[in-house]
Amino acid sequence: MAISVQNFIKLANYYNQTAMMMSAICVQKGGIAMENYVGRFYAADVLEYVVEYGRRLMGTNKALSPDIVALINRFAAQFEHLRHLTTPTQKPIHEMTLAEFEKIMNI
């Protein structure tokens, strides 16, 4: 995939659509909190990809419009809040038993 503004916008739209779907699913499941939704780690991974793509775009294209730079910075700030996404018990997933993992993931 060539690094371009159009591809960045497509990725940003994909992330926004994913976040909207997750929000709708949480409401439909009885109003569970987004931080307890099973797909929250996937959304964080997608956001990380969008941020990294934006950083590369800024590095290769010095003549970006201020709106695109602001969007990249907004996604980067949003990712900083999710950077240390942990489980509610603050226990890493790889150290959990299957029962603990199922409880946290609402399975």
PyMOL commands that set and color helices and strands:
alter all, ss='L'
color gray80, all
select helices_A, chain A and resi 5-28+34-36+40-60+66-82+93-95+98-104
alter helices_A, ss='H'
color red, helices_A
deselect
rebuild
show_as cartoon
